[in-house]
């Protein structure tokens, strides 16, 4: 180890002037014309959303039909027919005619005669629907796998 003392001096001062602050007028002018560059979101935010076709999923008529179907309950099972998986298809034509393809839990279901009529009446009452045709099909046969998770939860199957 070296026992030599360092060779430097210390100056004591009461105060030091603050460092200069940057000022806007000290900044160099922009190299381009000075115009604000176009914001990359400007076009996106200004663009109007595309009109949703009311007859397609997400459209007002289609979603209204689905909501109407969710209000019809199987009399023997406390779950609506949509979540129960009894609705195989919903088609809405450009002129707002609705075709519903559905089944029942069994061909011997006690509501086999009345349920398609109730579906037709409820769907035809949806605002914007011109008319409704319900087709009752048995192929493919209904099974519990067609139920939504909400229906299975309601029935204690999950």
PyMOL commands that set and color helices and strands:
alter all, ss='L'
color gray80, all
select helices_A, chain A and resi 24-26+42-46+60-69+115-124+144-146+149-154
alter helices_A, ss='H'
color red, helices_A
select strands_A, chain A and resi 87-92+97-102+131-136
alter strands_A, ss='S'
color yellow, strands_A
deselect
rebuild
show_as cartoon
